[in-house]
Amino acid sequence: MAGDLTDQEWDRLAVLLPSMLPQRGGRWRDHRQVINGILWRTENGAKWHQVPDRYGPWKTCYHRFSQWEQDGTWARIERRLQVDADATGELDWRAQVDSTIVRAHQNAAGARKRG
């Protein structure tokens, strides 16, 4: 499907994910399918229950996302991908900070009204 992980992207991620061996409670749903569902939700700004059925039950996507956030899987993936991108020169460490200030009307800021 459009927007899903390519085979090359999947190959980079697969080695960083928890084992697919049966866990307490049974087999895991395919990691690639679930990650594609998580990415779909993130890219579309949708709510979890709006994840299309082709990615499996939305609750599975949500629970896997949450579990991997808690156990550090996402942080480990981010670190590894950053290291790989930096090593190949794909990561630009130069940053720009914009200090733009947007002023609100005094009434919008809760100021006292006259009269």
BAMIMAR-434345 format. One record per residue (C-alpha): chain; x negated, y negated, z negated; residue number from 0. Coordinates in Angstrom, 3 decimals, padded with zeros to 6 digits. Example, Ala and Ser with C-alpha at 12.3 -4.5 7.8 and 13.67 -1.06 7.14 Angstrom:
{unit:A&c1:-012.300&c2:004.500&c3:-007.800&pos:0}
{unit:A&c1:-013.670&c2:001.060&c3:-007.140&pos:1}
END
This chain:
{unit:A&c1:000.000&c2:000.000&c3:000.000&pos:0}
{unit:A&c1:-001.078&c2:-003.567&c3:000.580&pos:1}
{unit:A&c1:-002.777&c2:-004.968&c3:-002.492&pos:2}
{unit:A&c1:-003.663&c2:-001.558&c3:-003.908&pos:3}
{unit:A&c1:-007.248&c2:-000.619&c3:-004.692&pos:4}
{unit:A&c1:-009.345&c2:000.322&c3:-001.692&pos:5}
{unit:A&c1:-011.259&c2:003.601&c3:-001.791&pos:6}
{unit:A&c1:-014.485&c2:001.650&c3:-002.346&pos:7}
{unit:A&c1:-012.971&c2:-000.324&c3:-005.262&pos:8}
{unit:A&c1:-011.561&c2:002.869&c3:-006.743&pos:9}
{unit:A&c1:-014.947&c2:004.611&c3:-006.554&pos:10}
{unit:A&c1:-016.492&c2:001.770&c3:-008.568&pos:11}
{unit:A&c1:-013.769&c2:001.900&c3:-011.234&pos:12}
{unit:A&c1:-013.161&c2:005.631&c3:-011.555&pos:13}
{unit:A&c1:-016.440&c2:006.330&c3:-013.359&pos:14}
{unit:A&c1:-015.637&c2:003.651&c3:-015.970&pos:15}
{unit:A&c1:-012.259&c2:005.060&c3:-016.997&pos:16}
{unit:A&c1:-011.407&c2:007.538&c3:-019.754&pos:17}
{unit:A&c1:-011.321&c2:011.211&c3:-018.827&pos:18}
{unit:A&c1:-008.215&c2:012.586&c3:-017.123&pos:19}
{unit:A&c1:-008.504&c2:015.840&c3:-019.099&pos:20}
{unit:A&c1:-005.293&c2:016.722&c3:-020.933&pos:21}
{unit:A&c1:-004.825&c2:014.688&c3:-024.071&pos:22}
{unit:A&c1:-002.583&c2:015.269&c3:-027.033&pos:23}
{unit:A&c1:000.913&c2:015.087&c3:-025.596&pos:24}
{unit:A&c1:000.093&c2:016.288&c3:-022.086&pos:25}
{unit:A&c1:-001.538&c2:015.140&c3:-018.857&pos:26}
{unit:A&c1:-002.165&c2:011.514&c3:-018.013&pos:27}
{unit:A&c1:-000.489&c2:010.001&c3:-014.986&pos:28}
{unit:A&c1:-003.035&c2:009.302&c3:-012.245&pos:29}
{unit:A&c1:-005.266&c2:006.386&c3:-013.297&pos:30}
{unit:A&c1:-005.402&c2:004.914&c3:-009.789&pos:31}
{unit:A&c1:-001.625&c2:004.796&c3:-009.497&pos:32}
{unit:A&c1:-001.296&c2:003.129&c3:-012.901&pos:33}
{unit:A&c1:-004.070&c2:000.589&c3:-012.271&pos:34}
{unit:A&c1:-002.425&c2:-000.321&c3:-008.971&pos:35}
{unit:A&c1:000.792&c2:-000.938&c3:-010.930&pos:36}
{unit:A&c1:-001.040&c2:-003.096&c3:-013.472&pos:37}
{unit:A&c1:-002.686&c2:-005.069&c3:-010.668&pos:38}
{unit:A&c1:000.646&c2:-005.464&c3:-008.872&pos:39}
{unit:A&c1:002.194&c2:-006.909&c3:-012.020&pos:40}
{unit:A&c1:-000.742&c2:-009.256&c3:-012.606&pos:41}
{unit:A&c1:-000.849&c2:-010.496&c3:-009.009&pos:42}
{unit:A&c1:002.898&c2:-011.099&c3:-008.859&pos:43}
{unit:A&c1:003.387&c2:-012.588&c3:-012.312&pos:44}
{unit:A&c1:006.224&c2:-010.149&c3:-012.837&pos:45}
{unit:A&c1:007.541&c2:-008.665&c3:-016.047&pos:46}
{unit:A&c1:006.537&c2:-005.104&c3:-016.873&pos:47}
{unit:A&c1:009.983&c2:-003.675&c3:-016.116&pos:48}
{unit:A&c1:009.723&c2:-005.089&c3:-012.570&pos:49}
{unit:A&c1:006.754&c2:-002.887&c3:-011.620&pos:50}
{unit:A&c1:007.852&c2:-000.859&c3:-008.539&pos:51}
{unit:A&c1:008.604&c2:002.837&c3:-009.031&pos:52}
{unit:A&c1:005.791&c2:003.815&c3:-006.643&pos:53}
{unit:A&c1:003.369&c2:003.040&c3:-009.506&pos:54}
{unit:A&c1:005.153&c2:005.358&c3:-011.915&pos:55}
{unit:A&c1:007.204&c2:004.380&c3:-014.941&pos:56}
{unit:A&c1:006.640&c2:000.756&c3:-015.929&pos:57}
{unit:A&c1:006.250&c2:001.840&c3:-019.563&pos:58}
{unit:A&c1:003.282&c2:003.999&c3:-018.553&pos:59}
{unit:A&c1:001.619&c2:001.006&c3:-016.879&pos:60}
{unit:A&c1:002.277&c2:-001.143&c3:-019.935&pos:61}
{unit:A&c1:001.055&c2:001.443&c3:-022.449&pos:62}
{unit:A&c1:-002.099&c2:002.214&c3:-020.468&pos:63}
{unit:A&c1:-002.840&c2:-001.506&c3:-020.102&pos:64}
{unit:A&c1:-002.316&c2:-002.049&c3:-023.824&pos:65}
{unit:A&c1:-004.251&c2:001.040&c3:-024.910&pos:66}
{unit:A&c1:-007.229&c2:000.160&c3:-022.730&pos:67}
{unit:A&c1:-007.187&c2:-003.399&c3:-024.054&pos:68}
{unit:A&c1:-007.317&c2:-002.087&c3:-027.635&pos:69}
{unit:A&c1:-009.972&c2:000.593&c3:-027.082&pos:70}
{unit:A&c1:-012.292&c2:-001.698&c3:-025.093&pos:71}
{unit:A&c1:-011.918&c2:-000.020&c3:-021.701&pos:72}
{unit:A&c1:-011.078&c2:-003.293&c3:-019.928&pos:73}
{unit:A&c1:-013.998&c2:-005.095&c3:-021.613&pos:74}
{unit:A&c1:-016.360&c2:-002.280&c3:-020.577&pos:75}
{unit:A&c1:-015.114&c2:-002.477&c3:-016.972&pos:76}
{unit:A&c1:-015.520&c2:-006.249&c3:-016.916&pos:77}
{unit:A&c1:-019.095&c2:-006.068&c3:-018.276&pos:78}
{unit:A&c1:-020.088&c2:-003.393&c3:-015.771&pos:79}
{unit:A&c1:-018.593&c2:-005.185&c3:-012.786&pos:80}
{unit:A&c1:-020.253&c2:-008.438&c3:-013.877&pos:81}
{unit:A&c1:-023.645&c2:-006.726&c3:-014.130&pos:82}
{unit:A&c1:-023.189&c2:-005.082&c3:-010.726&pos:83}
{unit:A&c1:-022.053&c2:-008.327&c3:-009.081&pos:84}
{unit:A&c1:-024.920&c2:-010.263&c3:-010.650&pos:85}
{unit:A&c1:-027.465&c2:-007.680&c3:-009.491&pos:86}
{unit:A&c1:-026.260&c2:-007.926&c3:-005.885&pos:87}
{unit:A&c1:-026.053&c2:-011.732&c3:-005.947&pos:88}
{unit:A&c1:-022.252&c2:-011.766&c3:-005.686&pos:89}
{unit:A&c1:-021.810&c2:-013.660&c3:-008.943&pos:90}
{unit:A&c1:-022.303&c2:-017.408&c3:-009.098&pos:91}
{unit:A&c1:-023.131&c2:-018.469&c3:-012.654&pos:92}
{unit:A&c1:-022.874&c2:-022.173&c3:-011.851&pos:93}
{unit:A&c1:-019.788&c2:-023.556&c3:-013.466&pos:94}
{unit:A&c1:-017.951&c2:-026.812&c3:-013.201&pos:95}
{unit:A&c1:-015.801&c2:-028.299&c3:-015.877&pos:96}
{unit:A&c1:-013.130&c2:-030.793&c3:-015.031&pos:97}
{unit:A&c1:-012.287&c2:-033.248&c3:-017.771&pos:98}
{unit:A&c1:-009.225&c2:-034.683&c3:-016.077&pos:99}
{unit:A&c1:-006.758&c2:-036.207&c3:-018.484&pos:100}
{unit:A&c1:-003.086&c2:-036.373&c3:-017.715&pos:101}
{unit:A&c1:-001.345&c2:-038.994&c3:-019.768&pos:102}
{unit:A&c1:002.285&c2:-038.588&c3:-020.724&pos:103}
{unit:A&c1:004.754&c2:-041.379&c3:-021.215&pos:104}
{unit:A&c1:004.919&c2:-042.455&c3:-024.861&pos:105}
{unit:A&c1:008.450&c2:-041.057&c3:-025.217&pos:106}
{unit:A&c1:007.319&c2:-037.682&c3:-023.974&pos:107}
{unit:A&c1:004.689&c2:-037.608&c3:-026.701&pos:108}
{unit:A&c1:007.244&c2:-038.032&c3:-029.477&pos:109}
{unit:A&c1:006.521&c2:-041.695&c3:-030.128&pos:110}
{unit:A&c1:009.069&c2:-043.739&c3:-032.000&pos:111}
{unit:A&c1:011.657&c2:-045.343&c3:-029.757&pos:112}
{unit:A&c1:012.352&c2:-049.069&c3:-030.043&pos:113}
{unit:A&c1:015.725&c2:-050.338&c3:-031.128&pos:114}
END
